[in-house]
Amino acid sequence: MGIPTYNRPEGLRRTIEGIRHQTHTNLEIIVSDNCTPGDEIQKIMTEYLKKDSRIQFYRQVENRGPLFNFEFVLAKATGEFFVWAADDDEWKEQYIEKCLDEFFTHPNLVLCYSEALKKGHSEHEDQILWSDLSTVGLKRICGIKKILINQYRNIEFYGLLKTRIVRLYQFENSFGEDQIFILFLALQGEIGKTIPGLFINGPGFAGTSSEKTVNSLGIHKINIYFGYIFLIINTIRMLLKYNFSLNSWEKCLIIGFIFRKSLTKRYILAVTQGMVLLIRDTINRIC
């Protein structure tokens, strides 16, 4: 499991605890600190390096952005399977074990995830963030259509992945790239899911607004206004960039599904909100 971290010492501690106590114990835990100011992260990691020999810790000499840190922990991984672990998320003890069970049951899987548990102020306020992107048993084109129509949570990015397949993808640090990445995986194999609620979504969820997403990724501010339009364009670019062994008709079908996604109520609302923000900011600059 790869943990790219920056300036979240207590979140990092919870994340490591959740990983260390997995029922599946054959793990490598790779932590990369993106040059957090101060020494608090170093102190926490010194403590855990003494406790658990499975942990590897790297401190970057300069902050090169979140994408670099995500790719760094992936590059250090040696196992057949891989998980990106955000430094504010948590996992129940059976998470890895149950995901692996799905891989052993369905050999064509490239990703298995658990629908996230979002914690409230009390146990009664907890909720499952439902997400049905499973393509097990579906023809590839039918699976792609299902994903493009149903995808919006983005929690699937933090599922258990086949390392070899992940390394085929070239990240570009674009708006909504987690969605593009999931589509890429679905074009490489099947996506499955296990018991809901084994993954616990942390409070630092960046995707709650375009502004938070842009600030988190460190990408150009123009994505606040046009990010969802760029997402459609970049999804099509990805489809044409890689060799998925698709014929021309299949590519045309998938592009049609991509445009259909852009016409869903949720997507139209997001694009409209971007235009409203652009008008508001333009007026504020003039006035």
N, C-alpha and C positions, 0 to 999 in steps of 0.2 A: 504494500500500500504506500502511495506517495502522498506526503503532506506538504504542500507548498504553503508557507506561513509568513505572515507579516504583522507584527505589532498587536497580536492577540494572545497574550501569555496565558490567561485563564481559559480561553477557548481552546487553545492548543493543548493544555493539560487535560481537559475533558475529552478531546478527540483522541489523544494517545491512550487514555484509560479505556475508552470504548473499544479501541483496536487491540490493546494488550490482552483483554479478557474475552476475546473471541473463542468460541468452542473449537474452531479450526485453528490450530496453533502453529502450523507450518507457514509462517509469515515472515516477510522482510518488511520492515517499517522504515521508510526513507523520509526524513524530515529535511527540508531546505528552507532556511530563514533568509528572506530577501533583504538583508541588511537592516534589520530593525534597530532603531536608536536605543542606546542603553544596553544593559547586560542582563535584563530579566529573562529573555528567551534563553540565553546561554546558561543561566543558572538552572532553569527548568530542565534543559536538555542534559546538563551535566548530571543532574539527579537521576534522570531516566536512563542514561547510558550505563549507570551503575546497576540499575534494577533489571534491565532487559537487554540481553546480548543481541536480540534481533533488530535493535534500533541502530540506524545509521544517521548521523547528523552532519549537515553541511551548512556553513554560514557564508553567504555570498559577500564579497568585498564591496559590492555596490548594488544598489537597487536597479535592476534592469527590467522591471515591469513584471506583472503577473504572468504573462504568457511565457516568458523565459523560465520562471520558476516552475510552472506546470510542466514544461517540456524537460526541465532538468531532472525532476524526480522520475519521470518516465524513462529518461535515458539511463538512469542508474538501476532501473529494475532489471532483474534477471529471471523472474518467474514466468510461467506460462500465462498467468492471469494477473490483472492489475486493477487497482482502484485508486482514483483520485479522491483524496479525503480533505475536504475543506476544514479549516481550523476553527470552525464554529459549529460543525455538525457532530452528531453522535450516532451510534449504532447499537442495537441490541446484540446480545452475545452470540446469537445463532445466525447473524447476517451472512457471513462468508460461507458458513456450512450450508445454509439453505440455498444460496445462489449456486454454489458448486453442485448441489444435488440436481439442479435444473440443467446444468451443463452436461452432467453425466447421463441424464435422461434424454436430452435433446442435443446430439452431437453437432448440429449445425448452428448452435447459438454462438453469437459473437458478443452479446451483452445480456446480462440478467440484472434486473433491478427490483427493489421493493418500493411500493408506493409509500410516500413519506408520511410520517407522523408529525403533525405540527402541534407543538405543545402550547396550551393556553395557560392562564394564571392558576387554574386548578385542573385536577384530573378530569372533571366533567366537561371542561372546555377544549380538551384535546380533540383533534380531528385528523382524519386521513385525507391527504391530498390525492384524490383518485386520479389515476392515469392508466389508460388502456392502450399501450403501444405494442402489445404482444403480437408477433407475426408468426408464431409457431403454427405449422401446419397449413399456412396460407401460401398461395403462389406469390412469387416475388412482387409482381405488379400490384396484386391485391394488397399485399402488406405495405407497400410504399404508399398507396392511396390511403390506407387506414392511418398511417403515421402522419401524413401531411394534413389530414382533416382533424385528427385528435390531438396533435402535439401543441402544448402550450405551457406545461408545468416546468420543463427543463430539469427536473430532478433526476431523470434517467441518466444524465451525464455522469452521475456519481455511483453508477452501478458497477458490477464486476464485469471486466472487459477481457477479451483475449488480447494479450500484449502484442502479438505478431500483427494483428489486424489494425490495432490502434496506430502502430508505427508506420503504416502505409499512408496515413492522413497527414497533410501539411497544413498546420494551423496558420491563419493569417491575422488573428486578433481583430475580427470584424464583429459588428453588431449581430447578436443572435447566432453566433457561430456554434454554440452548443446544439442548437436545433439542426444546423447543417451537418454537424458531426454525427448526430444520431441517424440522420437520413443516409449518410455515407455508410454507416455500420449496417443499416438495413439492406443496403445494396450489396453488402459483402456476405451476409448471412442472416440468420434469424435473431429476433429480439424476444426475450422471454421475461417473465416476472415471477417472483416468489411471494411468500406471505406478506401481506400489507403491514406497514408499521414497523418494520425492522430497521429502517433508516429514519433518523430523527432530524428534520430540517432545522438548522440553526437560525438564530435571530438576525444574522447578517446577510440574509437573502438579498442579493444585489438586484435581482430581476423584478423588484416590486415597482419600478418606474424606469423610464428611459434615462432620466438623469442619473439615477444610481448605477445603472448598467454602464453608461458612458464613463462615469467617474471611476468605477471599479476597474474597468478594462484599460483606462488611460487612452481612449481613442478620441478622435476629433469630435468637437461639440456638434457638428452638423448632423451627427447620428441621432441627437435628441429629437430633431425634426423629421429626418428622412430615414431613420434607422430601419424601419419596417419595410420601406421601399427598397433600400439597399439589400435587405435580407432576401427578398424575392430574387433580385438580380444575382446575388452571390450564390444562392441555392442552384440556380440554373448553371452558373459558371462551374460549380463543383461537379454537377452532373456531366458536363461536357469535358471536364478536365481529366477525369480518371477513366480507366478502362474497366467498365463493369460488364463487359460482354453483352451489351444491349444492342438490339437492332434499331434501325431508324424509327420504326413504328413505336417501339417501346419507349424510346427517348421522347417522342412526341407526346405519348400518353402521359408520361411522368411530368413533362413540362405543363401539360394541361391541368394535371392535378395541382401543381404548384400555383398556377394562376387561380385555380378554384379556391385554394387556401386563402389567397389574397382577397377573396370576395366574401369570406365568412364574417359574421357580425363582429366577432372579437377582433379580427384583423382590421376591418374598416374602422372600428372605434379607435384602435391604436394609431392608425395613420391619421385619423381626424384629430386626435389629441396632439399629435406632432405638429399639424398645421396650425392648431390653435396656439400652441406654445410659440411657434415661429411668428405669428401675427402679434402676439402679446409682447414678445421680446423686441420685435421691430418697432412697435409703437413706443415702448419704453426708451429705446435708444434715440428715437426722433424727439421725444418729449424731454 
